[in-house]
Amino acid sequence: MEKTHWKKTMNPNYLGAYALEPNQDLVVTITDVKTEQVINADGRNEECLVAHLKDQKPLIVNKTNAKAIAKVAGSNYIEDWKGKDISLYIANVKAFGEVVEAVRIRTVAPKPKSKRKLNDDEFKKLVKAVRDGSYNVEDAISNFVLNEAQRSILIQA
């Protein structure tokens, strides 16, 4: 039976350790990084560095995680982080006088996903999924080995 962390029921605006599975990395792609005004735990506005992630809530980037992203991206400049894949994990850290769970970023880039070739039936199902909106073309192209004819069919679907 899958359990629900109590913080998931609060619907926060940002990704936290509660959103990750214990002992498993979550590989995400950075879509944008910028400073933003966020409401901190005390209810006050605070300017923070925020990484927007593909298909995930944004992540507030602290100094520890910024250093890790810079190492993975090979650049200290946030503009160079866009499009980079990073691995998030849960770590126990000392904060606020106690040990708490926190999101951390591995300092090595995740291994690229290996693409799988589809047989004819699988490709037909993929086209149907793209047409009905349950799968998008960009994910299909990045997740599967496709020839030019298949790419063309998907783009037109």
Backbone bond lengths (Angstrom), bond angles and torsions (degrees), N, CA, C in turn:
res aa  C-N    CA-C-N  psi(-1)  N-CA   C-N-CA  omega(-1)  CA-C   N-CA-C  phi
1 M - - - 1.450 - - 1.524 109.96 -
2 E 1.321 117.08 128.29 1.458 121.05 178.53 1.523 109.37 -77.75
3 K 1.317 116.18 138.07 1.467 121.42 -178.47 1.521 110.10 -104.30
4 T 1.315 115.94 155.23 1.464 121.91 -179.16 1.523 109.83 -111.28
5 H 1.332 116.19 121.70 1.450 121.15 176.05 1.526 108.19 -68.09
6 W 1.314 117.82 137.90 1.462 120.65 -175.89 1.523 112.70 -60.16
7 K 1.336 117.99 -29.78 1.464 119.46 -179.22 1.528 112.00 -70.04
8 K 1.341 117.37 -22.71 1.471 119.74 177.26 1.519 111.23 -65.00
9 T 1.317 117.81 -25.25 1.459 121.07 -178.15 1.529 112.28 -80.08
10 M 1.319 117.75 -9.70 1.460 122.16 -177.85 1.535 112.80 -87.14
11 N 1.332 117.53 -12.31 1.466 124.05 179.64 1.530 113.01 50.83
12 P 1.338 117.52 56.03 1.470 118.54 176.52 1.528 110.70 -68.17
13 N 1.294 114.98 162.85 1.463 120.79 -177.53 1.519 113.45 -82.25
14 Y 1.337 117.32 -11.80 1.457 120.58 -174.31 1.526 110.97 -127.63
15 L 1.315 114.72 154.63 1.457 122.29 -179.72 1.521 109.61 -69.65
16 G 1.324 116.37 136.64 1.457 121.87 176.90 1.510 110.09 -133.92
17 A 1.323 116.24 175.00 1.464 121.44 -178.06 1.526 111.58 -58.57
18 Y 1.312 117.18 -31.58 1.467 121.71 -179.52 1.529 112.44 -60.36
19 A 1.334 117.24 -23.36 1.471 121.86 -176.55 1.532 112.14 -82.68
20 L 1.321 117.13 -10.36 1.463 120.90 -178.97 1.522 109.89 -100.23
21 E 1.314 115.50 151.53 1.459 120.56 176.23 1.527 108.51 -80.40
22 P 1.331 117.32 137.68 1.471 119.60 178.38 1.528 111.05 -57.88
23 N 1.315 115.39 139.16 1.462 123.29 176.75 1.525 114.54 61.66
24 Q 1.326 117.54 21.16 1.460 120.74 176.99 1.521 109.38 -134.30
25 D 1.321 116.32 136.76 1.455 121.02 175.13 1.523 110.04 -78.93
26 L 1.310 115.36 149.82 1.462 121.91 171.92 1.526 106.41 -115.25
27 V 1.321 116.55 113.20 1.459 120.88 179.72 1.525 108.15 -88.58
28 V 1.338 115.75 125.54 1.457 121.73 -178.13 1.527 110.04 -131.31
29 T 1.328 114.99 161.01 1.457 121.20 177.37 1.517 108.53 -111.48
30 I 1.319 116.41 130.57 1.465 121.41 177.66 1.529 108.23 -77.44
31 T 1.341 116.68 127.21 1.461 120.67 177.93 1.518 111.78 -102.14
32 D 1.331 117.48 -24.60 1.461 121.25 179.56 1.519 108.57 -167.99
33 V 1.326 117.15 151.94 1.459 122.51 175.33 1.519 107.36 -138.19
34 K 1.347 116.07 130.09 1.465 119.90 179.25 1.523 109.74 -159.54
35 T 1.310 116.25 164.34 1.458 120.00 174.43 1.523 108.10 -84.17
36 E 1.337 114.89 140.44 1.459 121.47 -178.01 1.522 109.30 -143.23
37 Q 1.312 116.02 156.73 1.452 121.56 171.22 1.525 108.00 -81.61
38 V 1.326 116.50 124.72 1.466 120.97 177.28 1.524 108.08 -126.43
39 I 1.310 116.09 158.70 1.460 120.86 177.10 1.517 107.27 -93.76
40 N 1.330 116.17 120.80 1.469 119.72 -177.07 1.530 110.62 -81.75
41 A 1.323 116.98 -177.35 1.468 122.39 -176.17 1.526 112.16 -62.94
42 D 1.330 117.09 -23.65 1.467 121.33 178.66 1.521 112.20 -87.09
43 G 1.327 117.34 -0.20 1.458 120.91 179.57 1.518 114.16 84.82
44 R 1.327 117.22 8.36 1.469 120.66 179.90 1.526 110.38 -100.43
45 N 1.330 115.94 151.77 1.468 120.94 175.83 1.517 109.76 -72.24
46 E 1.323 114.54 140.71 1.456 121.25 179.94 1.523 107.52 -145.45
47 E 1.318 117.49 139.47 1.462 120.11 176.97 1.524 108.80 -86.04
48 C 1.338 115.53 124.93 1.462 121.35 -177.60 1.523 110.02 -133.11
49 L 1.317 114.86 158.81 1.454 121.09 171.32 1.521 107.27 -83.75
50 V 1.339 116.80 128.64 1.460 121.71 -175.89 1.524 108.92 -126.50
51 A 1.336 115.40 128.40 1.464 121.31 175.07 1.524 107.74 -100.00
52 H 1.315 115.96 122.89 1.460 120.66 174.79 1.528 107.10 -89.79
53 L 1.327 115.45 135.94 1.460 122.26 -171.36 1.522 110.28 -121.24
54 K 1.312 116.24 144.23 1.469 121.02 178.26 1.528 109.51 -65.31
55 D 1.323 116.41 126.37 1.468 124.07 175.60 1.526 114.14 60.75
56 Q 1.341 118.20 23.52 1.467 122.54 176.98 1.525 108.61 -140.65
57 K 1.323 115.53 164.44 1.457 119.97 171.98 1.524 108.02 -67.68
58 P 1.340 117.56 157.87 1.472 119.70 176.91 1.532 110.96 -65.46
59 L 1.319 114.76 159.33 1.462 122.30 -179.92 1.523 108.51 -119.89
60 I 1.337 116.25 124.61 1.467 119.89 172.85 1.521 106.52 -73.59
61 V 1.326 115.90 126.39 1.465 121.60 -173.42 1.522 109.52 -100.46
62 N 1.330 116.07 112.05 1.456 120.03 175.60 1.540 109.44 -85.01
63 K 1.318 116.26 179.86 1.466 120.75 -176.50 1.527 111.81 -61.98
64 T 1.333 117.82 -41.97 1.464 121.88 179.74 1.522 110.85 -60.40
65 N 1.331 116.52 -47.16 1.462 120.30 -178.67 1.528 111.96 -72.24
66 A 1.334 117.81 -32.14 1.466 120.41 176.70 1.530 110.05 -62.91
67 K 1.322 116.92 -42.00 1.471 120.37 177.93 1.524 110.98 -62.65
68 A 1.341 116.72 -40.06 1.466 120.39 179.47 1.523 111.00 -66.30
69 I 1.340 117.31 -43.59 1.469 119.93 178.73 1.519 110.00 -62.78
70 A 1.332 117.09 -42.61 1.462 120.64 179.52 1.524 110.95 -58.90
71 K 1.316 116.36 -39.42 1.462 119.88 179.20 1.529 110.83 -66.78
72 V 1.345 116.78 -45.45 1.465 121.02 179.47 1.527 110.65 -63.55
73 A 1.337 116.00 -43.38 1.465 121.16 -176.61 1.523 112.37 -76.67
74 G 1.320 116.82 -17.88 1.462 119.92 -177.30 1.517 112.41 72.69
75 S 1.344 115.74 23.36 1.460 120.06 -178.71 1.524 110.23 -156.37
76 N 1.319 116.19 141.30 1.466 121.47 174.86 1.526 111.92 -84.79
77 Y 1.312 118.08 -3.72 1.464 122.32 -175.15 1.526 110.34 -95.55
78 I 1.343 115.58 122.16 1.465 120.47 -174.40 1.524 112.72 -61.34
79 E 1.307 117.25 -25.95 1.466 119.98 178.51 1.528 111.59 -65.83
80 D 1.329 116.69 -24.14 1.469 121.47 179.40 1.525 113.00 -84.59
81 W 1.318 117.59 -5.75 1.459 120.79 -176.63 1.523 112.87 -83.87
82 K 1.322 117.52 -18.19 1.461 121.46 -178.24 1.531 109.90 -60.27
83 G 1.332 115.74 133.54 1.459 121.52 178.99 1.517 114.42 86.76
84 K 1.322 118.03 -6.38 1.473 121.21 -179.49 1.526 110.48 -81.53
85 D 1.320 115.41 141.13 1.458 121.67 173.77 1.517 108.72 -90.75
86 I 1.339 115.82 137.48 1.459 121.47 177.26 1.525 108.69 -133.13
87 S 1.332 116.23 155.40 1.468 122.30 177.50 1.518 109.10 -106.91
88 L 1.330 115.76 120.92 1.457 121.66 176.92 1.521 108.95 -97.23
89 Y 1.323 116.45 146.48 1.464 120.99 176.04 1.518 109.00 -148.69
90 I 1.322 116.13 167.97 1.460 121.79 178.93 1.527 108.69 -95.60
91 A 1.336 115.15 132.66 1.462 120.54 175.61 1.527 108.24 -129.91
92 N 1.317 116.29 147.82 1.460 121.03 172.92 1.520 107.54 -89.76
93 V 1.333 116.18 123.18 1.461 121.65 -176.88 1.525 109.85 -130.33
94 K 1.327 115.36 154.62 1.464 119.83 174.75 1.527 107.99 -83.64
95 A 1.315 115.89 124.49 1.461 121.31 177.90 1.522 108.84 -154.52
96 F 1.306 116.19 139.00 1.464 121.41 175.35 1.534 111.90 57.66
97 G 1.332 116.25 33.30 1.455 121.01 176.67 1.512 115.57 79.60
98 E 1.324 117.17 10.05 1.459 120.17 178.16 1.521 110.03 -146.83
99 V 1.324 116.76 171.66 1.455 121.78 176.45 1.524 107.45 -94.64
100 V 1.337 115.84 125.30 1.468 121.38 -178.21 1.521 109.66 -131.11
101 E 1.332 115.69 161.71 1.463 120.41 174.90 1.523 108.58 -81.65
102 A 1.336 115.66 139.61 1.457 121.10 178.89 1.523 109.95 -140.46
103 V 1.319 115.62 153.29 1.460 120.57 173.84 1.521 107.75 -79.41
104 R 1.302 115.96 131.00 1.456 122.12 174.66 1.521 108.70 -127.57
105 I 1.324 115.09 162.18 1.463 121.88 -177.10 1.517 108.61 -119.36
106 R 1.318 115.70 129.52 1.463 120.38 177.63 1.528 108.88 -64.87
107 T 1.317 116.37 145.18 1.464 121.09 -176.77 1.522 113.21 -88.24
108 V 1.319 116.56 7.98 1.467 121.25 172.89 1.522 108.00 -121.59
109 A 1.308 116.27 145.36 1.468 120.80 -179.75 1.520 109.51 -66.68
110 P 1.330 116.97 142.58 1.465 118.82 176.11 1.512 110.57 -65.48
111 K 1.320 115.66 152.57 1.462 119.77 177.23 1.518 108.59 -66.95
112 P 1.329 117.42 138.24 1.463 119.05 178.61 1.521 110.70 -63.42
113 K 1.322 114.83 143.40 1.461 119.17 177.45 1.520 108.87 -66.28
114 S 1.325 115.70 139.56 1.455 118.09 175.13 1.526 107.98 -83.83
115 K 1.313 115.07 134.60 1.456 120.65 -179.41 1.513 109.88 -82.31
116 R 1.317 115.11 144.71 1.455 121.71 -178.50 1.524 109.14 -109.58
117 K 1.320 115.73 139.18 1.462 121.30 176.20 1.525 108.26 -83.15
118 L 1.329 116.05 138.69 1.463 121.77 -179.07 1.516 111.25 -98.27
119 N 1.332 115.69 142.91 1.464 118.33 171.17 1.534 107.91 -80.76
120 D 1.320 118.08 175.48 1.468 121.54 -175.12 1.523 112.75 -59.20
121 D 1.339 117.18 -43.88 1.470 120.22 179.67 1.527 111.76 -63.96
122 E 1.331 116.36 -41.81 1.469 120.27 179.02 1.527 110.72 -64.36
123 F 1.336 116.59 -39.58 1.456 119.41 179.21 1.529 110.76 -64.88
124 K 1.327 117.53 -41.35 1.469 121.17 178.14 1.531 110.58 -60.57
125 K 1.327 116.55 -40.90 1.468 120.68 177.60 1.526 111.19 -65.49
126 L 1.323 116.56 -37.68 1.458 121.01 177.86 1.522 110.45 -64.21
127 V 1.320 117.51 -44.96 1.471 121.45 178.59 1.530 109.41 -59.59
128 K 1.316 116.71 -44.13 1.474 120.86 178.77 1.525 110.36 -60.52
129 A 1.326 116.91 -43.76 1.463 121.25 -179.68 1.527 111.37 -64.11
130 V 1.331 117.17 -37.88 1.467 120.47 176.88 1.526 109.83 -66.42
131 R 1.323 116.47 -43.11 1.472 120.58 -179.86 1.519 112.67 -63.24
132 D 1.339 116.81 -39.72 1.469 118.45 -177.90 1.532 112.85 -86.54
133 G 1.347 116.36 1.03 1.458 120.58 174.19 1.516 115.50 84.79
134 S 1.322 117.77 5.70 1.465 119.13 -179.50 1.531 112.89 -85.91
135 Y 1.345 117.45 -5.69 1.469 122.35 177.86 1.519 107.01 -148.44
136 N 1.332 117.52 138.68 1.464 117.07 -178.94 1.527 112.49 -101.05
137 V 1.309 114.70 157.57 1.462 122.27 -174.26 1.529 111.67 -61.30
138 E 1.341 117.03 -42.99 1.465 120.46 -177.64 1.523 111.29 -60.06
139 D 1.340 116.35 -42.55 1.469 119.33 178.29 1.525 111.15 -66.23
140 A 1.330 116.79 -38.42 1.467 120.37 178.58 1.524 110.31 -61.00
141 I 1.321 116.94 -45.16 1.465 121.30 -178.88 1.526 110.94 -66.14
142 S 1.336 117.22 -37.66 1.464 118.72 -178.16 1.527 113.07 -80.96
143 N 1.338 118.06 -19.80 1.466 120.20 -175.58 1.521 115.22 -100.64
144 F 1.342 118.10 -16.47 1.457 119.90 -174.43 1.523 111.60 -131.07
145 V 1.325 115.86 151.36 1.460 121.65 173.45 1.520 106.20 -79.23
146 L 1.328 115.97 118.91 1.463 121.70 -177.98 1.515 109.76 -129.13
147 N 1.335 116.66 140.71 1.456 119.13 173.40 1.532 108.40 -84.68
148 E 1.320 116.99 173.74 1.464 121.02 -176.09 1.529 112.58 -60.49
149 A 1.329 117.16 -38.99 1.466 120.80 179.36 1.530 110.25 -63.50
150 Q 1.333 116.71 -43.12 1.465 120.22 178.95 1.525 111.30 -65.27
151 R 1.325 117.02 -41.73 1.472 120.81 177.24 1.516 110.45 -58.80
152 S 1.318 115.78 -44.57 1.461 121.25 -179.91 1.529 111.16 -61.44
153 I 1.316 116.97 -44.03 1.460 121.28 178.63 1.527 110.24 -61.15
154 L 1.330 116.76 -44.40 1.467 120.45 -179.68 1.528 112.58 -64.78
155 I 1.316 116.43 -42.06 1.457 120.57 -179.57 1.515 111.25 -63.78
156 Q 1.336 116.88 -34.32 1.458 121.22 -179.99 1.535 112.84 -83.71
157 A 1.346 117.15 -12.69 1.476 120.86 -175.54 1.514 113.09 -66.56
